[in-house]
């Protein structure tokens, strides 16, 4: 029975890693788009990966529920399975947010957009959120609560960076002549910056799941 249980949990970990790696690949694609890459192949890959992540999330959630029903896990195994369930949901939401940002970038990467004036702020914010995400996934896979707490502590810095980036949107006067769609651009950029902040929040959620996994303590909303 233990061998069957261990095999099942190992497969669950393997499938989770595959999903996490695909989400990280989405982050790489988005980083290229934020840098100005408008290659159609990148957009196509983003959409293909998004569908795959959705399928993975459904399969993993079903497997997690089945593991609880079939093996009635206890203590550490149950915490691990619950942590997987929460983290899979967070990863899927993060991927959805990246897909939304990618779609908006298709419009902002046109020639008359105001995006080049704010590109560095968007890139800096995303790199910060992406770093949190990478560290959160690593911390989860290795149950590293020290790294998890570091991620949680960096959430306040993310909020400050988001506030600063958003403030920059209204510091310079725009003209219809130079930027005929500047109002729409600002709205899109505002949503993009908010989405990046949400990616960091998702990483924080994963870090909190690590604390639950390694210490058995639920620190959400604390």
C-alpha positions in Angstrom: 0.0 0.0 0.0 2.8 2.4 0.9 4.5 1.7 -2.5 1.3 2.5 -4.3 0.8 5.7 -2.3 4.4 6.8 -2.9 4.1 6.1 -6.6 0.9 8.1 -6.8 2.4 11.1 -4.9 5.5 10.9 -7.1 3.4 11.1 -10.2 1.5 14.0 -8.7 4.8 15.8 -8.1 5.9 15.1 -11.7 2.7 16.5 -13.2 2.9 19.5 -10.9 6.5 20.2 -12.1 5.3 20.0 -15.7 2.6 22.6 -15.1 4.9 24.9 -13.2 7.6 24.7 -15.9 5.0 25.7 -18.5 3.9 28.7 -16.4 7.5 29.7 -16.1 7.8 29.4 -19.9 4.8 31.8 -20.2 6.7 34.3 -18.1 9.7 34.0 -20.5 7.4 34.7 -23.5 5.8 37.6 -21.8 9.2 39.1 -20.9 10.1 39.0 -24.6 6.8 40.8 -25.5 7.4 43.4 -22.8 10.8 44.0 -24.4 9.0 44.7 -27.7 9.0 41.3 -29.5 5.9 41.1 -31.7 6.7 37.8 -33.3 3.5 35.9 -34.2 5.1 32.6 -33.2 5.4 33.9 -29.6 1.8 34.8 -29.5 0.8 31.4 -30.9 3.0 29.6 -28.3 1.4 31.7 -25.5 -2.1 30.6 -26.6 -1.1 27.0 -27.0 0.5 26.9 -23.6 -2.5 28.5 -22.0 -4.8 25.7 -23.3 -2.3 23.1 -22.0 -2.1 24.7 -18.6 -5.9 24.7 -18.3 -6.0 21.0 -19.2 -3.2 20.3 -16.6 -5.1 22.1 -13.9 -8.2 20.1 -14.5 -6.3 16.8 -14.5 -4.2 17.7 -11.4 -7.3 18.8 -9.4 -9.1 15.5 -10.3 -6.0 13.5 -9.3 -5.7 15.4 -6.0 -9.3 14.7 -5.1 -9.0 11.1 -6.1 -5.9 10.7 -3.9 -7.9 11.9 -0.9 -10.8 9.6 -1.6 -8.6 6.5 -2.4 -5.9 6.7 0.1 -7.4 8.8 3.0 -4.0 10.4 3.6 -2.9 11.5 7.1 -0.7 14.3 8.6 2.2 15.2 6.3 0.7 13.6 3.2 -2.6 15.3 3.6 -0.9 18.7 4.1 1.1 18.1 0.9 -1.9 17.2 -1.1 -3.9 20.2 0.2 -0.9 22.4 -0.6 -0.8 21.0 -4.1 -4.5 21.7 -4.6 -4.2 25.4 -3.5 -1.0 25.9 -5.5 -2.3 24.4 -8.7 -5.2 26.9 -8.5 -2.8 29.8 -8.0 -0.6 28.7 -10.9 -3.6 28.6 -13.2 -4.7 32.0 -12.2 -1.2 33.4 -12.7 -1.1 31.9 -16.2 -4.5 33.4 -16.9 -3.1 36.8 -15.9 -0.1 36.4 -18.1 -2.3 35.5 -21.0 -4.4 38.7 -20.4 -1.3 40.9 -20.3 0.0 39.2 -23.5 -3.2 40.1 -25.3 -3.0 43.7 -24.2 0.6 43.9 -25.3 -0.4 43.1 -28.9 -2.1 46.5 -28.9 0.6 48.4 -26.9 3.5 47.2 -29.1 2.1 49.2 -32.1 4.1 52.3 -33.3 1.9 55.1 -32.0 1.5 53.6 -28.5 2.7 55.4 -25.4 4.2 52.1 -24.2 7.8 52.9 -25.0 7.7 55.8 -22.6 6.7 53.5 -19.7 8.4 50.3 -20.9 11.2 50.3 -18.3 8.6 50.6 -15.4 6.6 47.7 -16.7 9.7 45.5 -17.3 11.0 46.3 -13.8 7.7 45.4 -12.1 7.3 42.2 -14.1 10.9 41.1 -13.4 10.3 41.6 -9.7 7.0 39.6 -9.8 8.6 36.9 -12.0 11.5 36.5 -9.5 9.0 36.0 -6.7 7.2 33.4 -8.8 10.4 31.5 -9.7 11.5 31.5 -6.0 8.0 30.5 -4.8 7.9 27.4 -7.1 11.4 26.4 -6.0 10.4 26.9 -2.4 7.3 24.8 -2.8 9.1 21.9 -4.5 11.8 21.8 -1.8 9.5 22.8 1.1 11.9 25.6 1.8 10.1 27.7 4.4 13.1 30.2 4.8 12.8 31.1 1.1 9.0 31.2 1.4 9.1 33.7 4.2 11.5 35.8 2.2 9.0 35.9 -0.7 6.2 36.9 1.7 8.3 39.7 3.1 9.0 41.0 -0.4 5.3 41.4 -1.1 5.3 44.9 0.4 8.2 46.0 -1.9 6.1 44.7 -4.8 3.2 46.9 -3.8 5.5 49.9 -3.6 6.9 49.2 -7.0 3.4 48.8 -8.4 2.3 52.1 -6.9 5.3 53.9 -8.3 4.8 52.4 -11.8 1.2 53.3 -11.8 1.9 56.8 -10.7 4.2 57.3 -13.7 1.3 56.9 -16.1 0.0 60.3 -15.2 3.2 62.3 -14.9 3.5 63.4 -18.5 1.0 65.2 -20.7 -0.2 63.3 -23.8 -1.4 64.7 -27.2 -3.8 63.1 -29.7 -1.3 64.0 -32.5 1.5 61.9 -31.1 -0.6 59.2 -29.4 -4.1 59.1 -30.9 -5.1 56.2 -28.6 -3.3 57.4 -25.4 -6.4 57.1 -23.2 -6.9 53.5 -24.2 -3.2 52.9 -23.8 -3.2 54.2 -20.2 -6.2 52.0 -19.4 -4.4 49.0 -20.9 -1.1 49.8 -19.0 -3.0 50.2 -15.8 -4.5 46.8 -16.2 -1.1 45.3 -17.1 0.6 46.8 -14.1 -2.2 45.5 -11.9 -1.9 42.1 -13.4 1.8 42.0 -12.7 1.1 42.9 -9.1 -1.4 40.0 -9.0 1.3 37.6 -10.3 3.4 38.6 -7.3 0.4 38.1 -5.0 0.0 34.6 -6.5 3.6 33.9 -5.7 3.0 35.0 -2.2 0.0 32.6 -1.9 2.3 29.8 -3.0 4.8 30.8 -0.4 2.1 30.7 2.2 1.3 27.2 1.0 4.9 26.2 1.7 4.6 27.4 5.3 1.5 25.2 5.6 3.3 22.3 4.0 6.4 22.5 6.1 5.1 23.8 9.4 1.4 22.9 9.4 0.4 26.5 10.0 -2.1 28.4 7.9 -0.8 32.0 7.8 -3.1 33.4 5.2 -4.9 36.6 6.1 -2.5 36.9 9.1 
